[in-house]
Amino acid sequence: MKKGYWVVRANISDKYEYSKYIELASKVIQKYDGKFLVRGGSQIEFEKDGFERTVVVEFASHQQALNCYESKGYQSALDYVKNSAVRYVSVVEGY
């Protein structure tokens, strides 16, 4: 079975509000056995820039990654993103 990944690129405009999202989302991701492979940290962008934060989360399967994203708990956590960040989120099937 191929693993599933969340790939998130973000610019944060309100760190306090976004921290509430992180707290809630982390609990949901843990519930779905998600494993953070990249969670912010120092990054250097090549070719084009525009994002200050990158997050990669690994799940046991692509379906598990989708289930987590679509879960009621995660959708509730997203309420804290609306006014605190601009993000691009992809749910990707592993190789």
Backbone torsions as a table, in degrees:
resi	resn	phi	psi	omega
1	MET	NA	134.1	178.9
2	LYS	-79.2	140.4	178.0
3	LYS	-73.5	164.1	175.9
4	GLY	-118.9	150.7	-177.2
5	TYR	-135.8	143.2	165.3
6	TRP	-98.4	131.7	173.2
7	VAL	-120.7	118.0	-174.6
8	VAL	-123.5	129.0	173.1
9	ARG	-117.5	133.4	-173.0
10	ALA	-148.5	151.2	164.8
11	ASN	-118.1	127.5	-176.3
12	ILE	-100.7	127.6	178.9
13	SER	-104.8	-21.6	179.8
14	ASP	-137.6	94.8	-174.3
15	LYS	-64.2	-35.0	179.6
16	TYR	-64.9	-48.9	-179.7
17	GLU	-64.0	-42.0	-178.9
18	TYR	-65.8	-30.5	178.6
19	SER	-63.7	-30.0	176.0
20	LYS	-66.6	-41.3	175.5
21	TYR	-60.2	-47.5	-178.1
22	ILE	-57.7	-43.8	-179.3
23	GLU	-60.7	-48.9	-178.9
24	LEU	-70.3	-46.0	-177.3
25	ALA	-63.2	-38.1	-179.8
26	SER	-59.5	-39.7	179.0
27	LYS	-65.9	-40.9	179.6
28	VAL	-67.9	-44.3	179.5
29	ILE	-60.3	-41.2	177.5
30	GLN	-62.3	-41.0	179.3
31	LYS	-59.4	-33.2	179.5
32	TYR	-95.2	16.7	177.8
33	ASP	59.8	30.6	175.2
34	GLY	-72.7	144.8	-179.2
35	LYS	-122.6	121.6	178.1
36	PHE	-73.2	121.9	175.2
37	LEU	-98.1	-34.5	176.4
38	VAL	-137.7	132.5	-179.6
39	ARG	-144.1	83.0	-177.9
40	GLY	71.9	-139.6	179.6
41	GLY	84.6	177.2	-179.2
42	SER	-68.6	136.9	177.6
43	GLN	-145.2	150.8	174.9
44	ILE	-123.2	124.3	-179.1
45	GLU	-97.8	137.8	177.4
46	PHE	-116.6	156.4	176.4
47	GLU	74.5	-54.9	172.8
48	LYS	-144.0	153.8	175.8
49	ASP	-124.9	175.1	179.0
50	GLY	149.7	-9.0	179.8
51	PHE	-124.1	134.7	-178.9
52	GLU	-95.4	-13.2	-174.6
53	ARG	-139.8	136.3	175.5
54	THR	-127.2	136.4	176.7
55	VAL	-132.2	134.7	174.2
56	VAL	-127.9	126.1	179.5
57	VAL	-121.5	132.8	180.0
58	GLU	-103.0	136.9	176.5
59	PHE	-123.7	161.0	-177.8
60	ALA	-61.8	-28.1	179.9
61	SER	-152.1	162.9	176.1
62	HIS	-61.5	-40.9	179.5
63	GLN	-63.6	-39.5	178.0
64	GLN	-63.0	-39.3	177.8
65	ALA	-63.6	-43.2	177.1
66	LEU	-65.1	-43.5	179.5
67	ASN	-58.8	-42.2	179.4
68	CYS	-63.3	-48.8	-178.7
69	TYR	-60.7	-41.0	-176.4
70	GLU	-82.8	-5.3	-176.7
71	SER	-64.7	152.8	179.2
72	LYS	-59.2	-42.0	-178.9
73	GLY	-62.5	-43.4	-179.8
74	TYR	-70.3	-40.2	178.5
75	GLN	-61.3	-34.7	175.9
76	SER	-67.0	-39.8	178.7
77	ALA	-61.7	-32.7	-179.0
78	LEU	-63.3	-17.5	176.0
79	ASP	-56.9	-30.0	-178.5
80	TYR	-82.7	-6.7	179.7
81	VAL	-90.4	-31.4	-172.0
82	LYS	-48.1	-43.6	-176.7
83	ASN	-111.1	9.4	-176.0
84	SER	-121.4	-8.5	-177.0
85	ALA	-159.6	157.5	168.2
86	VAL	-114.4	123.9	-173.5
87	ARG	-135.1	152.3	165.3
88	TYR	-115.4	125.4	-177.1
89	VAL	-125.0	129.7	174.6
90	SER	-125.4	139.5	170.8
91	VAL	-106.8	117.9	-167.8
92	VAL	-122.2	138.2	174.0
93	GLU	-81.3	134.4	-179.9
94	GLY	-71.7	168.9	-178.1
95	TYR	-82.3	NA	NA
